[in-house]
């Protein structure tokens, strides 16, 4: 693998200038990166690990937890005489090159072939609209009470304690019982706890705002302008509101996406962005070691509990 020093941000895709040691000042006087990481020359980081991956629910774990939760709620509702399967939010569309160690790609669309065919749309285009209000399965007040521990439409969950069909409703209803089976508490985090989400989002934002990333974004923007497309950075191109106007990509979107992929490649955008992000995550993991250790232990327990639910 060809690698560049982290502070070498340019339009070429190879090089070998001096790499600052820990804390050594760079040419602009700022200290070098703490661990002096290197920048891989890559178009996609979807197959590469990140330090936070081990603390966050990955796609396989997400599927396992959802299946166990659905089964637990259904079994609980059956005790109250209801044939009910909870309706989970549909999973976000995932392209065939999506990472397997995390639920998001962080660096936008990274596959030139997919971008040439689908632009910034998911493979196959945007999914069909959900059913219109009023077409969902009808539920009775007793069913709602059994499911959520309250029939009050203003409350997501209630304390339970009601008697429905001769059975006492658990705290937060059957949904709370299912969460408790998986997390140990009806108020537990079924997925990523807030501390993990906060660290994940903070490092993402910081990686986007880092001077090294902004420099390569600027080079990307100049490349895009030369191709006839004016965007400040890859985030602006991928997030253009125009792309949401149709279920399938149009001609302009495909042209922009093609140029985006070429300019990313020319300037090693993903390589730089990934290296900066990796270093920030590594630092954040060290700074939040105790809290994230608890997060990892909780995640392991959830996955184990989900597997046990599905084995029964």
Protein Blocks (a to p, Z undefined) as FASTA:
>chain_A
ZZddfklccfbfbdjddcddehiacfkopacdfklpacdddfbfklpccfklmmpccfkl
mmmmmmmmmmmmmmmmmmnopacdddddddddddfkbcfkbcbeklopfbfklmmmnoma
cehiaadddddehiaccddfklmmmmnopabfkbfbdeehiaeehiacdehijmlmmmmm
mnopakbcfblcfklmmmmmmmmmmmmmpmklmmmmmmmmmmmmmnopacfblklmmmom
klmmpfbdcfklmmmmmmmmmmmmmnommmmmmmmmmmmmmmmmmmmmmmmmmmmmmmmm
mmmmmmmmmmZZ
